[in-house]
Amino acid sequence: MRAAVVVLGGLALGCAPADGDDTDGLDTDAVDTDLAGEPCVPGDAVERVAGEGVALRFLAVDNGRNRLALVDEIDGGGWEVAIPPGARDLAVVGDEVLLSVGTGAVWLALADGAERDRVDGFTGVQSARPLADGGLLLGRQDGLDAVLTTLDAAGDVVGEVRVPTSVELRLVRPLPDGHVLLTRGPPYRVVEVDAEGAEVWAVDLPGKGYVAERWCGEATTYATTGADARLVALAADGAITGSWGGREAHADVGLDWASGFHLLPGGVAVVTNWLGHVSSDFGPHVVAWGPDDTLLWSWDPDGIDKITNVRVLAARGLP
């Protein structure tokens, strides 16, 4: 049995906008305009460290080498461990790291990366998210459909919903009202589905999405855009209201594919630059953009292959 959990992170994952947030601009003939879930407050679990120079302590998933690393530029040290193939999703849950893998999910100790638990026996797993009751939501690809599989705290399947024609599913994000955010395509879109898998809201993306999240207390949705190499902020009507990175805007950086991200309070975006379509020395593997889209930091060590996701634990020198 797994106990009820609290998910840590600068962006409170899976939070829907609080009551009263602006949802003007939605096509009210096509979708349910009630995007309001349980009100929640953004949680900042990122430790702020005093000192000169930008440095981060963070988790990074290298799904080219099948490794998970804790990198500590602040105090030194850290660790790296082998993980099963197919890793994409990443969450910090108390003193554990939850990682999706191709056949399920694994829990690792945050202190040293030692495996503590796992669920296995599934196919096509792209995403794993902890639920408040200690259960787990798996996002799986099954042919042309996405499948949302709910497990209880004992690891038993207690629900399954099929979302038709959701090819190229990547990460999913449960919302407090039982809805789920996901990206799918082509055509590439951010989609919100209800508990039965029916689409209730969707907007187009400028590239292949990887993950979409919604900041607590806002109707804004944030999503990465694949080959467009950006993180974008999307209003409820699909208008892009903010942007970090991008091949055209930062042609000299070596950006190729934006996948995972961690948006910190204050507007600093830490985004992975997945290099699975080019050589591993094409550009940095992780970058940090300021709220004005300036490059604040990058990570490009030797021996890294393809970083698909990142989670920041502590930061020094960031706004």
N, C-alpha and C positions, 0 to 999 in steps of 0.2 A: 504494500500500500504506500502511496505517496501522499504527503500532507498537502493542504491548501498552500498556494504559493503567492509570493509577491514578486512581480517581474521588475527588475532594476534596469534603469537606463535613462539617459538624458531625454529621450523622446518616450513618453508614456505610450507604449505600443497598444494598438487596438482601441484607443479611446475615441468615442464619437463626440461631435460637438454638443456643447451644453444647450439647454433650452434657451430659445431666443436668438440663436445665432442666425446670421443672414444666409438664406438659401435662395435669394433672388436670382433669376436667370435660368433655373432648371426648366426643362421642357415638361410642364405639368401635365400635358396630355399623354406623355410617354412613360413617366416614372412616378414613383411615390416621392413626394417632396419632403416627407417627414424624415429628415436625417438626424434628428435629435435623439441621442441615447442618454444613458445616465451621465449627469454632469461629473466631471473629473478634473483633477488638477495636474498639470505637467509635473512629473517627478524628476528631479535632477540628482541622479545617483552618481554623476561624474564628479569625482573629487577634484577640487581646484587646488593646485599646488603653487605656492609662491616661489618666485625665482626668475632669473633671466633666461631668455631664449625659449622657443617653442619645443616642447617635448610631450610625448603621450605615453600612457600605459594602455595597451589595447589587446584585444583578441582578434586574430585573423585566421580565416579558413583558406587554406591552399588546397583547392580541389584538383589541382594538377598533380601534386605529390601526395595527396591524401594525408595531410598534416593539419593539425590545429596548433597554433602558437600563441602564447602570451608574451608579448614584447613589452619590455619596461625600459623606456629611454630616460625615465626620471631617476630611478634608484638603481638601475642595472638589474641583471638577472633575468628571470622569466623562464619559460619552458617550452618545449615542443614535443608533441606526441603523435603517433600514428593513429589514424582514424579510418573507419570503413569507407569504401568508395561512395561517391554520389552525394557528398556533403554540400549543403547550400545554406540552410537557415541556421540562425545563431541567436541565443538568448541567454542572459544571466539571470538565474533564479536562485536568490539567496546565496549560498556558498557553492552553487553548482553552475555548470554550463550545460545548456540543452542544445544539442546539435542534431539537425536532421541528416539522415543518411539514406541511401537508395532503398533500403529494406525496412526503414523504421526510424528510430531515434536513439541516441545515447545520451546519458547524463555523465558528466565528468566533474571531478573536483576542481574548483577554481584555483585552489592553492597549488596543485601540481599536475593537473591533467589526468589523474588516475580515473579509470572508468568505475562508476558506481552502480549504474543500472542501464538497462536497454529494453526497448521493445523491438521485435523483429518479425519477419515472416510476411511483410507487405511487399508490394511491387510499385514501382514508379513514384516513390516518395520524393517530393520536391521541397516540402516545408513541414516544420513541426513547431507548434505553438503551445505553451503552457496555458491551462485554464485555471480559473480562480479556485475551483474545487479540487485541484490536484490532478485533474484529468489532462488530456492531450488532444489537440486537433492536428490531424495530418492532412496535408494537401497532396493529392496524388494525381498523376497523369495516367489515364487508362484509355488508350486509343485516342479518339478525338475528343474525349470528355475529361473534365476535371472531376475528381471525387473527393469530397470532404468527409473524412472519417473521424468520428469522435470516440475516444477511449476514456474509460473511467480511471480512477486512481489506482486500480488494481491491474490496469493494462488490458481490460476486456473491451471489445467493441460494443458501444451502446447506441451508435447511430451512424448513418451513412447517407449522404446526399450527393446526387450526380448533377453536375452543371454541364449541360450539353454544349458541344462545339466550342470547348475551351482548350484549344490546342496551345502548346508551348506554355503551359502553366509553370510559374516559378513559385514565388512565395505568397502565402495567404496571411491575412491579419483579421482575427475575430474582433468584433465590436461588442460593446456591452449589451446591445439590444438583440443579440443573436444573429445579426447580419455578419457577413464576411467580405472584406476587401480582397481583390485579387487582380492580377494583370493577365491578359490573354490576347490572342491574335494568331495570325493576321485576320482582319485589320487590328492593329495594336491599340488596346484600350485599357483603362482602369475601370473595373466593374465592381459594383456592390450587389451582392445577392442576399436574399432573405433566408430564413431557416429551411425553406423547401428548395433552395437553389435557384429561385426565380430572380431575374435581373430587376433591380429597383432603381438603379442609377448607373450611368456609364458616361465616360468622356474619352475622347481620342487622345492618344499620346503621339509625340513627334518621333518615336522610335519604339523598339521592342522593350516593353517594360519588364522589370525584374521584381520590384517590390513597391507597393504603395502603402502609405501609412497616413494616419490622420492625427494631428496634434490635438491634445485635449482642449476643449473649449473653443474650437474653431471649426468652421466648415471647410477650411482649406485641406486639400489632400496633397501629399508629397510623394513623388514617384521618380525613380530613375528611368532612363530612356535608352539603355543599350548602346547601339552604335552612334547615337546622337551625343553620347558621353556627357550627359547632363543630369543633374537633379533639378526637377521643376516643381514649383508650387502651383496647384491648380485650383481655381475657384469652382464653385458648384456648377457653373455653366460651362466649364472646360477652359476658360481663359487662363493663360499662363500669367501668373502674377509675380513670379520670382524665378530666378534661374541661377544655378551654380555650375561652373565648369562649361564644357562644350568644346567640340573639336574646332569650330570656327573661331570662337572667342579666345581660345587658348591654343593656337596652332603650334606654339613652340614648346608645349609641355610634354607631348607624347601621349595624349589621351586616345583610347581606342574603344572602350566599352564600359559604361557605368552599370554596376550591378548593385551590391549592397551599400547601405549608407547608415550613418548615425548623425542625425541632426541635433545639435546641442542647443540648449536654451541660450538665447542671444544671437542665434542665426548662423553660427559656424557649422558648416557641413563637412563631415569626414566621409569620403566616398571612395569606394574601391574602383580601381582601373583594371578590370579583368583583361588579361592579355592572351586569351585562348585562341584568338584569330591571328595573332602576330607573334613574333619572337618575344621571349620573356625579358629581353633588354630593350624593348621598344620605348618604354617610358616607366614612370614610377608605378608602384603597385597600389599605393593608397595616397590620397591627397586630401588636404584640408583647405576649404575655401572660406574666406571671411564673408560676413553678411553683405559686403559690397562686391563679392565675386573675385576678390584678390586671392592669389595663392599664398597661403600662410605657412604651409608645411608639406613635405612629401616624404615618402618612405620607399626606398629602392635598394635594398640590400642584395648581395650576391646570394645565389642558391634558391631563390624564390621562383615559382612557376606561374600560378594563376590564382590570385586572391579574389575570391568571390563574395566574401562578406567580412564585416568588421564590427567590433563593438568597443567603444571607448570606455575605459574604467577611470582614468585620471588624466588631467591635462595641466600643463604649465605654459604660461605665456600666451594663451589664447584670449580673445576679447570676451 
